[in-house]
């Protein structure tokens, strides 16, 4: 599918392995930005992404520049049961069976391509995959940063409104902790991650 000068391709199974190197580079450069401030490492990212190539029901949607062929954006998803234990635990603790949920991992897009509707397309593609696999419930989580964080850009607008428009509900009771090293820091620290969910009826 083509949109705004980009070609969107849905990858699954072994086909994901062919794009892991480009995805690792994309993760490192895009997640350095606010609000993740992630000091990434490509070797770690390749190992992290490898699970998508082997997890049953996993999908990676890539957005490639139609002129150069370069991957400039991507989004990932897989059954929550195949995700990290830290992401499943909040659901279990609140009586929600992880087997019923399809988890949206990350969405990444180089700055030059933002504002062209690709974020919407990423949600549409992953929701279509969830429906194809028989999932009625989808979820994702986002990092929570203090409002007075010194690295917060002036005029920053959170994506809450965009997510709500897509039908997702903020779930303050569903929180996880994930650890990574912020840009400029020496050690990893735990970051609170808050879930948003959507249940099809």
MDTraj code that builds the backbone (N, CA, C; nanometers):
import mdtraj as md
import numpy as np

residues = "UNK UNK UNK UNK UNK UNK UNK UNK UNK UNK UNK UNK UNK UNK UNK UNK UNK UNK UNK UNK UNK UNK UNK UNK UNK UNK UNK UNK UNK UNK UNK UNK UNK UNK UNK UNK UNK UNK UNK UNK UNK UNK UNK UNK UNK UNK UNK UNK UNK UNK UNK UNK UNK UNK UNK UNK UNK UNK UNK UNK UNK UNK UNK UNK UNK UNK UNK UNK UNK UNK UNK UNK UNK UNK UNK UNK UNK UNK UNK UNK UNK UNK UNK UNK UNK UNK UNK UNK UNK UNK UNK UNK UNK UNK UNK UNK UNK UNK UNK UNK UNK UNK UNK UNK UNK UNK UNK UNK UNK UNK UNK UNK UNK UNK UNK UNK UNK UNK UNK UNK UNK UNK UNK UNK UNK UNK UNK UNK UNK UNK UNK UNK UNK UNK UNK UNK UNK UNK UNK UNK UNK UNK UNK UNK UNK UNK UNK UNK UNK UNK UNK UNK UNK UNK UNK UNK UNK UNK UNK UNK UNK UNK UNK UNK UNK UNK UNK UNK UNK UNK UNK UNK UNK UNK UNK UNK UNK UNK UNK UNK UNK UNK UNK UNK UNK UNK UNK UNK UNK UNK UNK UNK UNK UNK UNK UNK UNK UNK UNK UNK UNK".split()
xyz = np.array([
    [0.0849, -0.1195, 0.0000],
    [0.0000, 0.0000, 0.0000],
    [0.0885, 0.1245, 0.0000],
    [0.0545, 0.2231, -0.0811],
    [0.1312, 0.3472, -0.0877],
    [0.0523, 0.4602, -0.0232],
    [0.1230, 0.5452, 0.0503],
    [0.0584, 0.6606, 0.1122],
    [0.1628, 0.7704, 0.1325],
    [0.1342, 0.8897, 0.0825],
    [0.2178, 1.0078, 0.1047],
    [0.3644, 0.9842, 0.0709],
    [0.3911, 0.9185, -0.0412],
    [0.5292, 0.8953, -0.0823],
    [0.5957, 0.7777, -0.0142],
    [0.5199, 0.7053, 0.0670],
    [0.5742, 0.5897, 0.1374],
    [0.4997, 0.4635, 0.0962],
    [0.5718, 0.3535, 0.0950],
    [0.5106, 0.2238, 0.0696],
    [0.5038, 0.1459, 0.2009],
    [0.3829, 0.1069, 0.2398],
    [0.3636, 0.0300, 0.3620],
    [0.3571, -0.1183, 0.3284],
    [0.4360, -0.1958, 0.4000],
    [0.4414, -0.3404, 0.3792],
    [0.4259, -0.4095, 0.5137],
    [0.3401, -0.5096, 0.5181],
    [0.3183, -0.5884, 0.6395],
    [0.4051, -0.7147, 0.6319],
    [0.4936, -0.7321, 0.7290],
    [0.5851, -0.8455, 0.7327],
    [0.5456, -0.9387, 0.8479],
    [0.5625, -1.0682, 0.8251],
    [0.5407, -1.1649, 0.9327],
    [0.6376, -1.2811, 0.9152],
    [0.6588, -1.3561, 1.0213],
    [0.7448, -1.4724, 1.0165],
    [0.8862, -1.4396, 0.9724],
    [0.9422, -1.5271, 0.8894],
    [1.0811, -1.5126, 0.8462],
    [1.1055, -1.3825, 0.7707],
    [1.0012, -1.3260, 0.7082],
    [1.0179, -1.2011, 0.6337],
    [1.0617, -1.0861, 0.7245],
    [1.0310, -1.0963, 0.8529],
    [1.0725, -0.9918, 0.9470],
    [1.2241, -0.9911, 0.9604],
    [1.2839, -1.1095, 0.9559],
    [1.4287, -1.1177, 0.9707],
    [1.5038, -1.0352, 0.8680],
    [1.4483, -1.0194, 0.7489],
    [1.5162, -0.9472, 0.6421],
    [1.5256, -0.7975, 0.6681],
    [1.4428, -0.7446, 0.7583],
    [1.4430, -0.5996, 0.7827],
    [1.4926, -0.5644, 0.9227],
    [1.5394, -0.6623, 0.9986],
    [1.5776, -0.6362, 1.1373],
    [1.6908, -0.5338, 1.1479],
    [1.7910, -0.5415, 1.0614],
    [1.9021, -0.4467, 1.0718],
    [1.8541, -0.3024, 1.0539],
    [1.7699, -0.2793, 0.9535],
    [1.7186, -0.1434, 0.9321],
    [1.6293, -0.0995, 1.0471],
    [1.5497, -0.1928, 1.1011],
    [1.4632, -0.1581, 1.2132],
    [1.5436, -0.1230, 1.3374],
    [1.6531, -0.1943, 1.3602],
    [1.7377, -0.1653, 1.4759],
    [1.7941, -0.0238, 1.4664],
    [1.8400, 0.0148, 1.3474],
    [1.8913, 0.1501, 1.3280],
    [1.7818, 0.2539, 1.3490],
    [1.6624, 0.2241, 1.2992],
    [1.5488, 0.3152, 1.3137],
    [1.5132, 0.3347, 1.4606],
    [1.5101, 0.2245, 1.5368],
    [1.4786, 0.2343, 1.6798],
    [1.5803, 0.3216, 1.7528],
    [1.7069, 0.3007, 1.7244],
    [1.8113, 0.3759, 1.7938],
    [1.7965, 0.5258, 1.7676],
    [1.7715, 0.5628, 1.6429],
    [1.7683, 0.7069, 1.6133],
    [1.6374, 0.7740, 1.6525],
    [1.5245, 0.7037, 1.6428],
    [1.3981, 0.7702, 1.6762],
    [1.3703, 0.7714, 1.8259],
    [1.4115, 0.6692, 1.8975],
    [1.3826, 0.6660, 2.0410],
    [1.4803, 0.7472, 2.1252],
    [1.5779, 0.8109, 2.0609],
    [1.6608, 0.9084, 2.1324],
    [1.5798, 1.0352, 2.1619],
    [1.4735, 1.0547, 2.0864],
    [1.3931, 1.1756, 2.1001],
    [1.3021, 1.1687, 2.2233],
    [1.2555, 1.2844, 2.2659],
    [1.1540, 1.2939, 2.3701],
    [1.0266, 1.2239, 2.3211],
    [0.9579, 1.1496, 2.4085],
    [0.9794, 1.1361, 2.5533],
    [1.0606, 1.0136, 2.5958],
    [1.1128, 0.9349, 2.4994],
    [1.1819, 0.8121, 2.5407],
    [1.3270, 0.8356, 2.5805],
    [1.3968, 0.9246, 2.5100],
    [1.5343, 0.9610, 2.5471],
    [1.6232, 0.8380, 2.5626],
    [1.6029, 0.7415, 2.4750],
    [1.6644, 0.6101, 2.4877],
    [1.8037, 0.6068, 2.4263],
    [1.9023, 0.5704, 2.5075],
    [2.0396, 0.5555, 2.4597],
    [2.0538, 0.4135, 2.4059],
    [2.0222, 0.3971, 2.2786],
    [2.0096, 0.2633, 2.2225],
    [2.1406, 0.2028, 2.1750],
    [2.1351, 0.0740, 2.1490],
    [2.2493, -0.0029, 2.1020],
    [2.1981, -0.0975, 1.9935],
    [2.2553, -0.0906, 1.8745],
    [2.2008, -0.1671, 1.7620],
    [2.2066, -0.3174, 1.7841],
    [2.3116, -0.3664, 1.8487],
    [2.3218, -0.5106, 1.8735],
    [2.2079, -0.5571, 1.9645],
    [2.1813, -0.4785, 2.0691],
    [2.0701, -0.5128, 2.1582],
    [1.9382, -0.5076, 2.0824],
    [1.9238, -0.4059, 1.9979],
    [1.7983, -0.3892, 1.9245],
    [1.7734, -0.5058, 1.8285],
    [1.8786, -0.5528, 1.7639],
    [1.8615, -0.6674, 1.6741],
    [1.8143, -0.7903, 1.7513],
    [1.8707, -0.8113, 1.8697],
    [1.8291, -0.9255, 1.9520],
    [1.6851, -0.9083, 1.9987],
    [1.6484, -0.7851, 2.0365],
    [1.5118, -0.7572, 2.0808],
    [1.4116, -0.7826, 1.9689],
    [1.4442, -0.7372, 1.8495],
    [1.3521, -0.7487, 1.7362],
    [1.3410, -0.8912, 1.6833],
    [1.4391, -0.9738, 1.7136],
    [1.4384, -1.1106, 1.6620],
    [1.3154, -1.1880, 1.7067],
    [1.2595, -1.1516, 1.8230],
    [1.1431, -1.2260, 1.8718],
    [1.0227, -1.2104, 1.7793],
    [1.0166, -1.0986, 1.7079],
    [0.9043, -1.0785, 1.6163],
    [0.9102, -1.1758, 1.4983],
    [1.0310, -1.2199, 1.4635],
    [1.0449, -1.3129, 1.3520],
    [1.0045, -1.4547, 1.3896],
    [1.0005, -1.4826, 1.5189],
    [0.9699, -1.6187, 1.5630],
    [0.8371, -1.6303, 1.6371],
    [0.7845, -1.5202, 1.6882],
    [0.6594, -1.5252, 1.7650],
    [0.5407, -1.5450, 1.6721],
    [0.4602, -1.6426, 1.7015],
    [0.3414, -1.6677, 1.6211],
    [0.2429, -1.5517, 1.6365],
    [0.1950, -1.4993, 1.5240],
    [0.1002, -1.3887, 1.5278],
    [0.1640, -1.2515, 1.5295],
    [0.2962, -1.2439, 1.5261],
    [0.3641, -1.1143, 1.5268],
    [0.3607, -1.0518, 1.3874],
    [0.3615, -0.9187, 1.3842],
    [0.3644, -0.8467, 1.2573],
    [0.4504, -0.7220, 1.2723],
    [0.5185, -0.6873, 1.1653],
    [0.5925, -0.5612, 1.1576],
    [0.5475, -0.4908, 1.0298],
    [0.5005, -0.3691, 1.0449],
    [0.4592, -0.2880, 0.9298],
    [0.5692, -0.1856, 0.9047],
    [0.6280, -0.1881, 0.7859],
    [0.7323, -0.0916, 0.7541],
    [0.6803, 0.0131, 0.6566],
    [0.7378, 0.1319, 0.6676],
    [0.7087, 0.2419, 0.5754],
    [0.8391, 0.2784, 0.5064],
    [0.8450, 0.2573, 0.3743],
    [0.9676, 0.2830, 0.2987],
    [0.9493, 0.4003, 0.2042],
    [1.0527, 0.4826, 0.1959],
    [1.0550, 0.5930, 0.1001],
    [1.0486, 0.5331, -0.0408],
    [0.9461, 0.5684, -0.1159],
    [0.9273, 0.5089, -0.2482],
    [1.0379, 0.5497, -0.3447],
    [1.1068, 0.6592, -0.3168],
    [1.2142, 0.7039, -0.4048],
    [1.3442, 0.6282, -0.3786],
    [1.3793, 0.6133, -0.2508],
    [1.5077, 0.5525, -0.2157],
    [1.4981, 0.4075, -0.1710],
    [1.3777, 0.3661, -0.1271],
    [1.3612, 0.2316, -0.0737],
    [1.3989, 0.2199, 0.0721],
    [1.4495, 0.3279, 0.1314],
    [1.4917, 0.3243, 0.2712],
    [1.3709, 0.3136, 0.3646],
    [1.3836, 0.2286, 0.4674],
    [1.2794, 0.2197, 0.5691],
    [1.2915, 0.3402, 0.6614],
    [1.1871, 0.4229, 0.6653],
    [1.1893, 0.5448, 0.7464],
    [1.0877, 0.5380, 0.8607],
    [1.0117, 0.4299, 0.8667],
    [0.9145, 0.4153, 0.9740],
    [0.8754, 0.2696, 0.9889],
    [0.8240, 0.2350, 1.1064],
    [0.7795, 0.0976, 1.1294],
    [0.6924, 0.0934, 1.2536],
    [0.6069, -0.0072, 1.2591],
    [0.5306, -0.0342, 1.3807],
    [0.5247, -0.1854, 1.3990],
    [0.5130, -0.2272, 1.5238],
    [0.5194, -0.3693, 1.5559],
    [0.4003, -0.4106, 1.6414],
    [0.3689, -0.5397, 1.6373],
    [0.2600, -0.5917, 1.7211],
    [0.2755, -0.7430, 1.7318],
    [0.2226, -0.7970, 1.8399],
    [0.2231, -0.9416, 1.8614],
    [0.1248, -0.9743, 1.9724],
    [0.0820, -1.1004, 1.9836],
    [-0.0065, -1.1364, 2.0944],
    [0.0588, -1.1025, 2.2278],
    [-0.0188, -1.0501, 2.3211],
    [0.0363, -1.0117, 2.4508],
    [0.1038, -1.1303, 2.5189],
    [0.0542, -1.2503, 2.4954],
    [0.1160, -1.3687, 2.5555],
    [0.2600, -1.3873, 2.5102],
    [0.2947, -1.3330, 2.3942],
    [0.4306, -1.3463, 2.3429],
    [0.5201, -1.2302, 2.3829],
    [0.4637, -1.1302, 2.4511],
    [0.5407, -1.0134, 2.4933],
    [0.6109, -1.0411, 2.6262],
    [0.6911, -0.9452, 2.6694],
    [0.7650, -0.9608, 2.7936],
    [0.6718, -0.9766, 2.9128],
    [0.7193, -1.0505, 3.0125],
    [0.6401, -1.0746, 3.1335],
    [0.6001, -0.9442, 3.2003],
    [0.6879, -0.8435, 3.1955],
    [0.6570, -0.7149, 3.2591],
    [0.5333, -0.6499, 3.1991],
    [0.5047, -0.6800, 3.0730],
    [0.3886, -0.6221, 3.0061],
    [0.2623, -0.7027, 3.0321],
    [0.2761, -0.8292, 3.0568],
    [0.1598, -0.9139, 3.0858],
    [0.1113, -0.8975, 3.2289],
    [0.2043, -0.8736, 3.3208],
    [0.1719, -0.8731, 3.4638],
    [0.0602, -0.7770, 3.5017],
    [0.0585, -0.6516, 3.4542],
    [-0.0511, -0.5608, 3.4934],
    [-0.1891, -0.6142, 3.4553],
    [-0.1989, -0.6818, 3.3432],
    [-0.3268, -0.7383, 3.3002],
    [-0.3695, -0.8510, 3.3938],
    [-0.2756, -0.9394, 3.4252],
    [-0.3052, -1.0512, 3.5142],
    [-0.3482, -0.9994, 3.6510],
    [-0.2771, -0.8989, 3.7012],
    [-0.3076, -0.8445, 3.8341],
    [-0.4461, -0.7809, 3.8402],
    [-0.4988, -0.7386, 3.7268],
    [-0.6309, -0.6752, 3.7239],
    [-0.7366, -0.7655, 3.6602],
    [-0.7099, -0.8947, 3.6607],
    [-0.8099, -0.9921, 3.6173],
    [-0.8366, -0.9953, 3.4692],
    [-0.7408, -0.9493, 3.3885],
    [-0.7566, -0.9484, 3.2435],
    [-0.6670, -1.0580, 3.1845],
    [-0.7261, -1.1480, 3.1110],
    [-0.6524, -1.2609, 3.0548],
    [-0.5656, -1.2140, 2.9381],
    [-0.4323, -1.2225, 2.9489],
    [-0.3462, -1.1792, 2.8385],
    [-0.3744, -1.2496, 2.7069],
    [-0.4322, -1.3686, 2.7134],
    [-0.4608, -1.4438, 2.5913],
    [-0.5625, -1.3735, 2.5024],
    [-0.6375, -1.2787, 2.5576],
    [-0.7407, -1.2083, 2.4817],
    [-0.6897, -1.0806, 2.4149],
    [-0.5628, -1.0470, 2.4405],
    [-0.5136, -0.9166, 2.3990],
    [-0.4045, -0.9265, 2.2941],
    [-0.4101, -0.8330, 2.1991],
    [-0.3064, -0.8168, 2.0973],
    [-0.2323, -0.6884, 2.1321],
    [-0.1021, -0.6988, 2.1471],
    [-0.0212, -0.5880, 2.1983],
    [0.0514, -0.5150, 2.0862],
    [0.0341, -0.3825, 2.0817],
    [0.1056, -0.2981, 1.9871],
    [0.2360, -0.2542, 2.0520],
    [0.3476, -0.2919, 1.9916],
    [0.4779, -0.2560, 2.0472],
    [0.5103, -0.1102, 2.0231],
    [0.5968, -0.0844, 1.9267],
    [0.6392, 0.0531, 1.9041],
    [0.5953, 0.1027, 1.7674],
    [0.5841, 0.2333, 1.7571],
    [0.5689, 0.2998, 1.6274],
    [0.6807, 0.4006, 1.6158],
    [0.7498, 0.3978, 1.5025],
    [0.8658, 0.4846, 1.4811],
    [0.8543, 0.5469, 1.3430],
    [0.8868, 0.6731, 1.3344],
    [0.8820, 0.7413, 1.2051],
    [0.9804, 0.8574, 1.2073],
    [1.0690, 0.8608, 1.1085],
    [1.1633, 0.9717, 1.1010],
    [1.0882, 1.1044, 1.0915],
    [1.1459, 1.2069, 1.1544],
    [1.0779, 1.3358, 1.1684],
    [1.0326, 1.3947, 1.0357],
    [1.1096, 1.3771, 0.9293],
    [1.0773, 1.4384, 0.7997],
    [0.9474, 1.3851, 0.7405],
    [0.9000, 1.2694, 0.7889],
    [0.7815, 1.2067, 0.7318],
    [0.6588, 1.2186, 0.8214],
    [0.6702, 1.2882, 0.9298],
    [0.5568, 1.2986, 1.0218],
    [0.4540, 1.3998, 0.9704],
    [0.3299, 1.3832, 1.0208],
    [0.2241, 1.4739, 0.9810],
    [0.1594, 1.4386, 0.8480],
    [0.1810, 1.3162, 0.7977],
    [0.1257, 1.2756, 0.6683],
    [0.0260, 1.1605, 0.6809],
    [-0.0172, 1.1314, 0.8028],
    [-0.1159, 1.0262, 0.8219],
    [-0.0586, 0.8874, 0.8381],
    [0.0729, 0.8759, 0.8495],
    [0.1342, 0.7436, 0.8611],
    [0.1035, 0.6815, 0.9971],
    [0.0951, 0.7635, 1.1005],
    [0.0597, 0.7108, 1.2330],
    [-0.0769, 0.6431, 1.2316],
    [-0.1723, 0.7042, 1.1624],
    [-0.3050, 0.6438, 1.1483],
    [-0.2939, 0.5114, 1.0736],
    [-0.2159, 0.5114, 0.9666],
    [-0.1997, 0.3896, 0.8880],
    [-0.1384, 0.2775, 0.9707],
    [-0.0446, 0.3110, 1.0563],
    [0.0161, 0.2089, 1.1423],
    [-0.0898, 0.1449, 1.2322],
    [-0.1769, 0.2265, 1.2901],
    [-0.2835, 0.1706, 1.3733],
    [-0.3780, 0.0851, 1.2896],
    [-0.4153, 0.1335, 1.1732],
    [-0.5076, 0.0589, 1.0884],
    [-0.4506, -0.0770, 1.0496],
    [-0.3241, -0.0804, 1.0135],
    [-0.2613, -0.2055, 0.9716],
    [-0.2540, -0.3054, 1.0870],
    [-0.2184, -0.2574, 1.2054],
    [-0.2067, -0.3493, 1.3187],
    [-0.3436, -0.3943, 1.3682],
    [-0.4408, -0.3050, 1.3646],
    [-0.5760, -0.3442, 1.4037],
    [-0.6330, -0.4464, 1.3066],
    [-0.6014, -0.4314, 1.1785],
    [-0.6461, -0.5286, 1.0786],
    [-0.5838, -0.6649, 1.1050],
    [-0.4570, -0.6649, 1.1438],
    [-0.3908, -0.7921, 1.1750],
    [-0.4510, -0.8549, 1.2994],
    [-0.4815, -0.7733, 1.4009],
    [-0.5456, -0.8247, 1.5223],
    [-0.6793, -0.8900, 1.4886],
    [-0.7588, -0.8224, 1.4067],
    [-0.8890, -0.8776, 1.3675],
    [-0.8721, -1.0067, 1.2883],
    [-0.7743, -1.0097, 1.1999],
    [-0.7503, -1.1294, 1.1188],
    [-0.7159, -1.2493, 1.2071],
    [-0.6469, -1.2216, 1.3174],
    [-0.6061, -1.3286, 1.4090],
    [-0.7142, -1.3616, 1.5123],
    [-0.8253, -1.2862, 1.5110],
    [-0.9355, -1.3141, 1.6018],
    [-0.9308, -1.2419, 1.7345],
    [-0.8474, -1.1380, 1.7448],
    [-0.8412, -1.0603, 1.8690],
    [-0.9405, -0.9444, 1.8633],
    [-1.0181, -0.9286, 1.9706],
    [-1.1102, -0.8152, 1.9817],
    [-1.0545, -0.7041, 2.0708],
    [-0.9438, -0.7332, 2.1385],
    [-0.8878, -0.6381, 2.2345],
    [-0.7439, -0.6049, 2.1970],
    [-0.7132, -0.4768, 2.1871],
    [-0.5782, -0.4325, 2.1562],
    [-0.5305, -0.3356, 2.2636],
    [-0.3992, -0.3289, 2.2808],
    [-0.3425, -0.2445, 2.3851],
    [-0.2013, -0.2023, 2.3473],
    [-0.1601, -0.0896, 2.4014],
    [-0.0214, -0.0466, 2.3905],
    [0.0116, 0.0316, 2.5162],
    [0.1379, 0.0613, 2.5388],
    [0.1746, 0.1432, 2.6546],
    [0.2706, 0.2528, 2.6110],
    [0.2750, 0.3584, 2.6897],
    [0.3593, 0.4739, 2.6596],
    [0.4271, 0.5205, 2.7871],
    [0.5491, 0.5702, 2.7710],
    [0.6244, 0.6146, 2.8883],
    [0.5579, 0.7373, 2.9513],
    [0.5666, 0.7456, 3.0831],
    [0.5148, 0.8601, 3.1580],
    [0.6345, 0.9400, 3.2093],
    [0.6449, 1.0638, 3.1668],
    [0.7523, 1.1532, 3.2111],
    [0.6933, 1.2678, 3.2918],
    [0.7675, 1.3191, 3.3911],
    [0.7183, 1.4338, 3.4670],
    [0.6971, 1.5556, 3.3772],
    [0.5953, 1.6332, 3.4083],
    [0.5673, 1.7511, 3.3285],
    [0.6782, 1.8541, 3.3316],
    [0.7599, 1.8528, 3.4381],
    [0.8685, 1.9499, 3.4508],
    [1.0039, 1.8897, 3.4162],
    [1.0048, 1.7780, 3.3442],
    [1.1313, 1.7141, 3.3063],
    [1.2151, 1.8134, 3.2256],
    [1.3439, 1.8280, 3.2584],
    [1.4266, 1.9293, 3.1903],
    [1.4439, 1.9069, 3.0404],
    [1.4245, 1.7837, 2.9932],
    [1.4428, 1.7556, 2.8506],
    [1.3132, 1.7726, 2.7714],
    [1.2034, 1.8053, 2.8382],
    [1.0764, 1.8211, 2.7681],
    [1.0836, 1.9408, 2.6734],
    [1.0592, 1.9212, 2.5437],
    [1.0689, 2.0333, 2.4491],
    [0.9589, 2.1366, 2.4728],
    [0.9905, 2.2618, 2.4463],
    [0.8895, 2.3662, 2.4543],
    [0.7800, 2.3392, 2.3520],
    [0.6552, 2.3523, 2.3964],
    [0.5436, 2.3338, 2.3050],
    [0.5108, 2.1896, 2.2729],
    [0.5700, 2.0974, 2.3459],
    [0.5430, 1.9556, 2.3190],
    [0.3958, 1.9234, 2.3424],
    [0.3343, 1.8542, 2.2468],
    [0.1943, 1.8137, 2.2586],
    [0.1893, 1.6608, 2.2682],
    [0.1439, 1.6056, 2.3810],
    [0.1346, 1.4600, 2.3935],
    [0.0400, 1.4014, 2.2890],
    [0.0532, 1.2713, 2.2665],
    [-0.0293, 1.2039, 2.1675],
    [-0.1619, 1.1536, 2.2238],
    [-0.1942, 1.1906, 2.3457],
    [-0.3171, 1.1412, 2.4094],
    [-0.4404, 1.1655, 2.3226],
    [-0.4514, 1.2840, 2.2658],
    [-0.5679, 1.3164, 2.1832],
    [-0.5764, 1.2296, 2.0595],
    [-0.4632, 1.2039, 1.9973],
    [-0.4588, 1.1169, 1.8793],
    [-0.5041, 0.9760, 1.9154],
    [-0.4523, 0.9236, 2.0271],
    [-0.4889, 0.7882, 2.0686],
    [-0.6367, 0.7794, 2.1044],
    [-0.6874, 0.8812, 2.1751],
    [-0.8299, 0.8812, 2.2114],
    [-0.9178, 0.8846, 2.0864],
    [-0.8752, 0.9596, 1.9861],
    [-0.9509, 0.9673, 1.8611],
    [-0.9549, 0.8318, 1.7905],
    [-0.8523, 0.7518, 1.8122],
    [-0.8481, 0.6175, 1.7548],
    [-0.9321, 0.5189, 1.8352],
    [-0.9944, 0.5664, 1.9440],
    [-1.0808, 0.4796, 2.0238],
    [-1.0134, 0.4144, 2.1426],
    [-0.8923, 0.4585, 2.1756],
    [-0.8200, 0.3995, 2.2882],
    [-0.8492, 0.4750, 2.4169],
    [-0.8528, 0.3990, 2.5258],
    [-0.8867, 0.4539, 2.6571],
    [-0.7640, 0.4446, 2.7481],
    [-0.7331, 0.5541, 2.8133],
    [-0.6208, 0.5575, 2.9076],
    [-0.6568, 0.4747, 3.0303],
    [-0.5665, 0.3857, 3.0718],
    [-0.5934, 0.2950, 3.1830],
    [-0.4893, 0.3164, 3.2932],
    [-0.5107, 0.4142, 3.3811],
    [-0.4113, 0.4451, 3.4838],
    [-0.3775, 0.3280, 3.5750],
    [-0.4720, 0.2326, 3.5880],
    [-0.4465, 0.1181, 3.6757],
    [-0.3536, 0.0158, 3.6124],
    [-0.3364, 0.0235, 3.4812],
    [-0.2505, -0.0724, 3.4119],
    [-0.1165, -0.0054, 3.3842],
    [-0.0203, -0.0375, 3.4682],
    [0.1125, 0.0221, 3.4558],
    [0.2195, -0.0854, 3.4634],
    [0.3256, -0.0645, 3.3878],
    [0.4401, -0.1545, 3.3919],
    [0.5662, -0.0709, 3.4123],
    [0.6723, -0.1376, 3.4513],
    [0.8023, -0.0722, 3.4629],
    [0.8980, -0.1375, 3.3639],
    [0.9598, -0.0563, 3.2800],
    [1.0627, -0.1039, 3.1880],
    [1.1891, -0.0220, 3.2123],
    [1.3023, -0.0867, 3.2038],
    [1.4289, -0.0190, 3.2335],
    [1.5082, 0.0063, 3.1060],
    [1.5631, 0.1265, 3.0937],
    [1.6603, 0.1561, 2.9889],
    [1.7453, 0.2741, 3.0339],
    [1.8512, 0.2985, 2.9589],
    [1.9431, 0.4076, 2.9907],
    [1.9044, 0.5308, 2.9104],
    [1.8767, 0.6393, 2.9802],
    [1.8458, 0.7649, 2.9141],
    [1.9719, 0.8234, 2.8500],
    [1.9525, 0.9041, 2.7471],
    [2.0636, 0.9729, 2.6831],
    [2.1407, 1.0532, 2.7873],
    [2.2717, 1.0340, 2.7911],
    [2.3561, 1.1074, 2.8842],
    [2.3697, 1.0447, 3.0208],
    [2.2970, 0.9358, 3.0465],
    [2.3063, 0.8692, 3.1764],
    [2.3966, 0.7470, 3.1674],
    [2.4439, 0.7028, 3.2845],
    [2.5384, 0.5915, 3.2908],
    [2.4669, 0.4593, 3.3133],
    [2.3619, 0.4619, 3.3940],
    [2.2940, 0.3385, 3.4310],
    [2.1485, 0.3391, 3.3854],
    [2.0932, 0.2191, 3.3702],
    [1.9516, 0.2054, 3.3411],
    [1.8689, 0.2425, 3.4634],
    [1.7528, 0.2985, 3.4400],
    [1.6568, 0.3250, 3.5469],
    [1.5188, 0.2800, 3.5006],
    [1.4347, 0.2433, 3.5967],
    [1.2991, 0.2003, 3.5639],
    [1.2154, 0.3184, 3.5174],
    [1.1374, 0.2957, 3.4120],
    [1.0466, 0.3978, 3.3590],
    [0.9035, 0.3462, 3.3690],
    [0.8107, 0.4273, 3.4238],
    [0.6704, 0.3845, 3.4279],
    [0.6078, 0.3906, 3.2900],
    [0.5371, 0.2845, 3.2536],
    [0.4691, 0.2749, 3.1248],
    [0.3198, 0.2585, 3.1505],
    [0.2386, 0.3458, 3.0943],
    [0.0943, 0.3438, 3.1159],
    [0.0244, 0.2888, 2.9925],
    [-0.0718, 0.1994, 3.0139],
    [-0.1407, 0.1339, 2.9035],
    [-0.2644, 0.2119, 2.8567],
    [-0.2899, 0.1965, 2.7276],
    [-0.4130, 0.2397, 2.6623],
    [-0.4727, 0.1162, 2.5978],
    [-0.6041, 0.1015, 2.6068],
    [-0.6673, -0.0196, 2.5533],
    [-0.7886, 0.0157, 2.4680],
    [-0.8244, -0.0804, 2.3822],
    [-0.9420, -0.0668, 2.2959],
    [-1.0068, -0.2057, 2.2831],
    [-1.1367, -0.2096, 2.3057],
    [-1.2087, -0.3362, 2.2962],
    [-1.3180, -0.3228, 2.1909],
    [-1.3100, -0.4055, 2.0883],
    [-1.4091, -0.4017, 1.9812],
    [-1.5360, -0.4723, 2.0281],
    [-1.6511, -0.4181, 1.9896],
    [-1.7796, -0.4768, 2.0308],
    [-1.8605, -0.5178, 1.9075],
])
top = md.Topology()
chain = top.add_chain()
for i, resn in enumerate(residues, 1):
    res = top.add_residue(resn, chain, resSeq=i)
    for name in ("N", "CA", "C"):
        top.add_atom(name, md.element.get_by_symbol(name[0]), res)
traj = md.Trajectory(xyz[None], top)
